[in-house]
């Protein structure tokens, strides 16, 4: 009898150790993919990679500058909300979205560093801050819902599932 109980206990231990967690379903899979900027003109490009593990990565570049961001996301109804994690090191930080900043406004860059009085260096020294930035999908386009009113006109940020094609114009 003791042997039978012993074998049963071993069987139960082995059975429970073989149990594998099934992967959880993605909350809203239509958001999970790589999205490409559609609005800005070349040579600007931006890529937003929304991952199934509820994280995202954003990179942008233009000529000799660029930016990046990393963070997490949640879904509320038909809207995805992205929030950046705090970056490490000395970087300029810009809030994501459409904002009109005068080219002569030197105080903007002085007041928007990750560490006060530090001097960011390098071409990729800008961090985009996604501060509960909301996006919706219309057709195959991911559209940013700008939460701050501005005087920049009708500019909007939108991403597509297809990367824009840069055409070489020859004369």
GIGIFEN-V824913 format. One record per residue. N is the residue number from 1. RES is the residue in one letter. SS is DSSP state (H for helix, E for strand, - for the rest). PSI is psi in radians with two decimals (999 if undefined). OMEGA is omega in whole degrees, 0 to 359 (999 if undefined). Layout:
n:res:ss:psi:omega
N:RES:SS:PSI:OMEGA
N:RES:SS:PSI:OMEGA
This chain:
n:res:ss:psi:omega
1:X:-:-0.72:179
2:X:H:-0.67:180
3:X:H:-0.69:180
4:X:H:-0.77:177
5:X:H:-0.70:179
6:X:H:-0.81:179
7:X:H:-0.67:178
8:X:H:-0.73:179
9:X:H:-0.75:179
10:X:H:-0.74:179
11:X:H:-0.78:179
12:X:H:-0.69:178
13:X:H:-0.79:179
14:X:H:-0.72:180
15:X:H:-0.75:181
16:X:H:-0.52:180
17:X:H:-0.35:179
18:X:-:-0.16:181
19:X:-:2.21:179
20:X:-:2.49:176
21:X:-:2.27:176
22:X:-:2.51:179
23:X:-:2.41:179
24:X:-:2.54:179
25:X:-:2.54:176
26:X:-:2.39:185
27:X:-:-0.84:179
28:X:-:1.60:189
29:X:-:-0.29:181
30:X:-:-0.40:178
31:X:-:-0.45:188
32:X:-:1.84:179
33:X:E:3.14:174
34:X:E:2.25:180
35:X:E:2.47:183
36:X:E:2.44:179
37:X:E:2.46:179
38:X:-:-0.32:191
39:X:-:-0.82:184
40:X:-:2.61:179
41:X:-:2.71:175
42:X:-:2.50:19
43:X:-:0.28:179
44:X:-:2.46:172
45:X:E:2.57:176
46:X:E:2.56:180
47:X:E:2.26:179
48:X:E:1.99:183
49:X:E:1.81:178
50:X:E:2.06:189
51:X:-:2.71:182
52:X:-:-0.38:182
53:X:-:0.33:177
54:X:-:0.54:172
55:X:E:2.91:174
56:X:E:2.77:173
57:X:E:2.41:180
58:X:E:2.34:172
59:X:E:2.57:174
60:X:E:2.71:176
61:X:E:2.64:177
62:X:E:2.16:179
63:X:-:-1.75:185
64:X:-:0.41:177
65:X:E:2.95:180
66:X:E:3.08:179
67:X:E:2.94:177
68:X:E:2.93:175
69:X:E:2.66:174
70:X:E:2.58:179
71:X:E:-2.76:183
72:X:E:2.88:179
73:X:E:2.74:173
74:X:E:2.83:177
75:X:E:2.32:170
76:X:E:1.96:184
77:X:-:-2.07:181
78:X:-:0.35:185
79:X:E:2.37:172
80:X:E:2.42:182
81:X:E:2.14:182
82:X:E:2.39:179
83:X:E:2.15:180
84:X:E:2.65:169
85:X:-:2.72:182
86:X:-:2.25:181
87:X:-:2.80:176
88:X:-:2.56:174
89:X:-:-3.07:183
90:X:-:1.94:182
91:X:-:2.68:165
92:X:E:2.57:177
93:X:E:2.34:177
94:X:E:2.47:173
95:X:E:2.35:181
96:X:-:2.48:176
97:X:-:-2.93:182
98:X:-:2.01:178
99:X:-:2.41:179
100:X:-:2.01:179
101:X:-:2.26:178
102:X:-:2.42:179
103:X:-:-0.41:181
104:X:-:-0.06:183
105:X:-:1.56:180
106:X:H:-0.45:182
107:X:H:-0.48:179
108:X:H:-0.86:182
109:X:H:-0.58:178
110:X:H:-0.62:183
111:X:-:-0.04:183
112:X:-:1.03:175
113:X:E:2.65:180
114:X:-:-0.50:177
115:X:-:2.16:181
116:X:-:2.47:175
117:X:-:0.26:175
118:X:-:2.90:179
119:X:-:1.72:178
120:X:-:2.54:179
121:X:-:2.69:178
122:X:-:2.79:182
123:X:-:-0.49:183
124:X:-:0.85:186
125:X:-:0.41:180
126:X:E:2.37:179
127:X:E:2.20:178
128:X:E:2.22:179
129:X:E:2.01:173
130:X:-:1.86:183
131:X:E:1.44:185
132:X:E:0.84:181
133:X:E:2.29:186
134:X:E:2.46:178
135:X:E:2.55:173
136:X:E:2.83:176
137:X:E:2.25:171
138:X:E:2.09:187
139:X:-:-2.07:178
140:X:-:0.46:184
141:X:E:2.31:175
142:X:E:2.01:187
143:X:E:2.24:178
144:X:E:2.33:176
145:X:E:1.75:183
146:X:-:2.10:184
147:X:-:-0.20:181
148:X:-:2.22:178
149:X:-:2.45:180
150:X:-:3.01:180
151:X:-:0.62:184
152:X:-:0.10:182
153:X:-:-2.63:185
154:X:-:0.44:180
155:X:-:2.40:175
156:X:-:2.79:177
157:X:-:2.22:179
158:X:E:2.58:180
159:X:E:2.61:179
160:X:E:2.86:176
161:X:-:-0.20:180
162:X:-:2.40:178
163:X:-:2.44:181
164:X:-:2.57:182
165:X:-:2.26:177
166:X:-:2.14:181
167:X:-:2.36:173
168:X:-:2.22:180
169:X:-:2.01:180
170:X:-:2.51:178
171:X:-:999:999
